[in-house]
C-alpha cells in the first residue's frame, strides 16, 4: 500500500520521468486526478487535487502503462513491480 506522502509522489514522478514521460500539474475541467494526453507521453495532473488523490491517480496510470524496464534503475523496477501487484485502498 502506498503511503500518502510527498516522498511517494516524488517516487512516482521520478518513475514516470525515467520511463520518458513528462509530468505537469495544471488546472483543468477533468474530474480525475490525472490524464494522459493523446499518447504523447505527457501526464497531466490536476493541481487542485489533494496529495492522496494525486498519488492515486498517478499510480492508476502507471499500472496501465507499458513501461520498458530497461529504462529504470533497480530500485525503480522493484517499486514498479510492487505497484503493479497491489491495489490502492483509499
Rosetta constraint file for C-alpha pairs under 8 A:
AtomPair CA 1 CA 86 HARMONIC 6.79 0.50
AtomPair CA 1 CA 87 HARMONIC 7.23 0.50
AtomPair CA 1 CA 88 HARMONIC 6.11 0.50
AtomPair CA 1 CA 89 HARMONIC 7.22 0.50
AtomPair CA 2 CA 8 HARMONIC 7.10 0.50
AtomPair CA 2 CA 88 HARMONIC 6.97 0.50
AtomPair CA 3 CA 8 HARMONIC 6.69 0.50
AtomPair CA 4 CA 8 HARMONIC 6.62 0.50
AtomPair CA 4 CA 9 HARMONIC 7.68 0.50
AtomPair CA 4 CA 51 HARMONIC 6.54 0.50
AtomPair CA 4 CA 52 HARMONIC 5.15 0.50
AtomPair CA 4 CA 55 HARMONIC 6.83 0.50
AtomPair CA 5 CA 9 HARMONIC 6.58 0.50
AtomPair CA 5 CA 51 HARMONIC 7.24 0.50
AtomPair CA 5 CA 52 HARMONIC 7.78 0.50
AtomPair CA 6 CA 10 HARMONIC 6.17 0.50
AtomPair CA 6 CA 51 HARMONIC 7.40 0.50
AtomPair CA 7 CA 11 HARMONIC 6.21 0.50
AtomPair CA 8 CA 12 HARMONIC 6.31 0.50
AtomPair CA 8 CA 55 HARMONIC 7.37 0.50
AtomPair CA 9 CA 13 HARMONIC 6.22 0.50
AtomPair CA 9 CA 51 HARMONIC 7.81 0.50
AtomPair CA 9 CA 54 HARMONIC 7.54 0.50
AtomPair CA 9 CA 55 HARMONIC 5.66 0.50
AtomPair CA 10 CA 14 HARMONIC 6.10 0.50
AtomPair CA 11 CA 15 HARMONIC 6.13 0.50
AtomPair CA 12 CA 16 HARMONIC 6.38 0.50
AtomPair CA 12 CA 55 HARMONIC 7.66 0.50
AtomPair CA 12 CA 58 HARMONIC 7.05 0.50
AtomPair CA 12 CA 59 HARMONIC 7.08 0.50
AtomPair CA 13 CA 17 HARMONIC 6.18 0.50
AtomPair CA 13 CA 23 HARMONIC 6.78 0.50
AtomPair CA 14 CA 18 HARMONIC 5.96 0.50
AtomPair CA 15 CA 19 HARMONIC 6.31 0.50
AtomPair CA 15 CA 72 HARMONIC 7.41 0.50
AtomPair CA 15 CA 76 HARMONIC 6.33 0.50
AtomPair CA 15 CA 80 HARMONIC 7.87 0.50
AtomPair CA 16 CA 20 HARMONIC 6.47 0.50
AtomPair CA 16 CA 21 HARMONIC 5.19 0.50
AtomPair CA 16 CA 22 HARMONIC 7.09 0.50
AtomPair CA 16 CA 23 HARMONIC 7.47 0.50
AtomPair CA 16 CA 62 HARMONIC 7.67 0.50
AtomPair CA 17 CA 21 HARMONIC 4.90 0.50
AtomPair CA 17 CA 22 HARMONIC 5.86 0.50
AtomPair CA 17 CA 23 HARMONIC 7.29 0.50
AtomPair CA 18 CA 71 HARMONIC 6.29 0.50
AtomPair CA 18 CA 72 HARMONIC 6.02 0.50
AtomPair CA 19 CA 67 HARMONIC 6.29 0.50
AtomPair CA 19 CA 68 HARMONIC 6.81 0.50
AtomPair CA 19 CA 71 HARMONIC 5.74 0.50
AtomPair CA 19 CA 72 HARMONIC 6.69 0.50
AtomPair CA 20 CA 41 HARMONIC 6.98 0.50
AtomPair CA 21 CA 41 HARMONIC 4.70 0.50
AtomPair CA 21 CA 42 HARMONIC 5.42 0.50
AtomPair CA 21 CA 43 HARMONIC 6.94 0.50
AtomPair CA 22 CA 41 HARMONIC 6.34 0.50
AtomPair CA 22 CA 42 HARMONIC 4.64 0.50
AtomPair CA 22 CA 43 HARMONIC 6.03 0.50
AtomPair CA 23 CA 42 HARMONIC 5.96 0.50
AtomPair CA 23 CA 43 HARMONIC 4.86 0.50
AtomPair CA 23 CA 44 HARMONIC 6.00 0.50
AtomPair CA 23 CA 45 HARMONIC 7.34 0.50
AtomPair CA 24 CA 42 HARMONIC 7.48 0.50
AtomPair CA 24 CA 43 HARMONIC 6.28 0.50
AtomPair CA 24 CA 44 HARMONIC 4.92 0.50
AtomPair CA 24 CA 45 HARMONIC 6.11 0.50
AtomPair CA 25 CA 44 HARMONIC 5.78 0.50
AtomPair CA 25 CA 45 HARMONIC 4.78 0.50
AtomPair CA 25 CA 46 HARMONIC 5.84 0.50
AtomPair CA 25 CA 47 HARMONIC 4.92 0.50
AtomPair CA 26 CA 44 HARMONIC 6.52 0.50
AtomPair CA 26 CA 45 HARMONIC 6.19 0.50
AtomPair CA 26 CA 46 HARMONIC 5.47 0.50
AtomPair CA 26 CA 47 HARMONIC 5.22 0.50
AtomPair CA 27 CA 46 HARMONIC 5.51 0.50
AtomPair CA 27 CA 47 HARMONIC 5.62 0.50
AtomPair CA 27 CA 48 HARMONIC 6.67 0.50
AtomPair CA 28 CA 46 HARMONIC 6.57 0.50
AtomPair CA 30 CA 34 HARMONIC 7.98 0.50
AtomPair CA 30 CA 46 HARMONIC 7.60 0.50
AtomPair CA 32 CA 46 HARMONIC 7.61 0.50
AtomPair CA 32 CA 57 HARMONIC 7.10 0.50
AtomPair CA 33 CA 45 HARMONIC 5.66 0.50
AtomPair CA 33 CA 46 HARMONIC 5.15 0.50
AtomPair CA 33 CA 49 HARMONIC 6.29 0.50
AtomPair CA 33 CA 53 HARMONIC 6.09 0.50
AtomPair CA 33 CA 54 HARMONIC 5.64 0.50
AtomPair CA 33 CA 56 HARMONIC 7.82 0.50
AtomPair CA 33 CA 57 HARMONIC 5.09 0.50
AtomPair CA 33 CA 58 HARMONIC 7.68 0.50
AtomPair CA 34 CA 43 HARMONIC 6.69 0.50
AtomPair CA 34 CA 44 HARMONIC 5.38 0.50
AtomPair CA 34 CA 45 HARMONIC 4.06 0.50
AtomPair CA 34 CA 46 HARMONIC 5.86 0.50
AtomPair CA 34 CA 54 HARMONIC 7.19 0.50
AtomPair CA 34 CA 57 HARMONIC 5.44 0.50
AtomPair CA 34 CA 58 HARMONIC 6.35 0.50
AtomPair CA 34 CA 61 HARMONIC 7.80 0.50
AtomPair CA 35 CA 43 HARMONIC 5.71 0.50
AtomPair CA 35 CA 44 HARMONIC 5.39 0.50
AtomPair CA 35 CA 45 HARMONIC 6.56 0.50
AtomPair CA 35 CA 61 HARMONIC 7.63 0.50
AtomPair CA 36 CA 40 HARMONIC 7.48 0.50
AtomPair CA 36 CA 41 HARMONIC 7.10 0.50
AtomPair CA 36 CA 42 HARMONIC 5.94 0.50
AtomPair CA 36 CA 43 HARMONIC 4.78 0.50
AtomPair CA 36 CA 44 HARMONIC 6.41 0.50
AtomPair CA 36 CA 61 HARMONIC 7.95 0.50
AtomPair CA 37 CA 41 HARMONIC 7.07 0.50
AtomPair CA 37 CA 42 HARMONIC 5.77 0.50
AtomPair CA 37 CA 43 HARMONIC 6.50 0.50
AtomPair CA 37 CA 44 HARMONIC 7.31 0.50
AtomPair CA 45 CA 54 HARMONIC 6.87 0.50
AtomPair CA 45 CA 57 HARMONIC 7.93 0.50
AtomPair CA 45 CA 58 HARMONIC 7.74 0.50
AtomPair CA 46 CA 54 HARMONIC 7.45 0.50
AtomPair CA 49 CA 53 HARMONIC 5.87 0.50
AtomPair CA 49 CA 54 HARMONIC 6.13 0.50
AtomPair CA 50 CA 54 HARMONIC 6.30 0.50
AtomPair CA 51 CA 55 HARMONIC 6.27 0.50
AtomPair CA 52 CA 56 HARMONIC 6.16 0.50
AtomPair CA 53 CA 57 HARMONIC 6.00 0.50
AtomPair CA 54 CA 58 HARMONIC 6.12 0.50
AtomPair CA 55 CA 59 HARMONIC 5.97 0.50
AtomPair CA 56 CA 60 HARMONIC 6.10 0.50
AtomPair CA 56 CA 88 HARMONIC 6.93 0.50
AtomPair CA 57 CA 61 HARMONIC 6.36 0.50
AtomPair CA 58 CA 62 HARMONIC 6.18 0.50
AtomPair CA 59 CA 63 HARMONIC 6.25 0.50
AtomPair CA 59 CA 83 HARMONIC 7.32 0.50
AtomPair CA 60 CA 64 HARMONIC 6.72 0.50
AtomPair CA 61 CA 65 HARMONIC 6.42 0.50
AtomPair CA 63 CA 83 HARMONIC 7.08 0.50
AtomPair CA 63 CA 84 HARMONIC 5.37 0.50
AtomPair CA 68 CA 72 HARMONIC 7.55 0.50
AtomPair CA 69 CA 77 HARMONIC 6.30 0.50
AtomPair CA 72 CA 76 HARMONIC 5.73 0.50
AtomPair CA 72 CA 77 HARMONIC 6.05 0.50
AtomPair CA 73 CA 77 HARMONIC 6.30 0.50
AtomPair CA 74 CA 78 HARMONIC 6.40 0.50
AtomPair CA 75 CA 79 HARMONIC 6.18 0.50
AtomPair CA 76 CA 80 HARMONIC 5.97 0.50
AtomPair CA 77 CA 81 HARMONIC 6.13 0.50
AtomPair CA 78 CA 82 HARMONIC 6.21 0.50
AtomPair CA 79 CA 83 HARMONIC 6.05 0.50
AtomPair CA 80 CA 84 HARMONIC 6.13 0.50
AtomPair CA 81 CA 85 HARMONIC 6.28 0.50
AtomPair CA 82 CA 86 HARMONIC 6.32 0.50
AtomPair CA 83 CA 87 HARMONIC 7.63 0.50
